Amino acid sequence: MRKVFFSNNDKYPLKHIFHIIKREVSYEPTIQCNTKSGQQQQLYQVHICISKQGNKFINHKVSIKRKYTSPEIVFPPVPNF
């Protein structure tokens, strides 16, 4: 697996993120983003489905409420602890 780094608050094409995840796990992810108006769209969750037995990835459509509306998303800053 290749290391891929995303910087805080930088914009990335959603297709690029989708293809990196698909390349690394060999299955299509479902990507959720925040939808707060007036803000840049941020990555919220990435869904990758597994079988009921929990032993392999499977392709499965996930119904999501927070769909992306922009071709680019921003990675939110990582909090300092």
Secondary structure, 3 states (H helix, E strand, C coil): CCCCCCCCCCEEEHHHHHHHHHHHHCCCCEEEECCCCCCCCEEEEEECCECCCCCCECCCCCCCCCCCCCCEEECCCCCCC
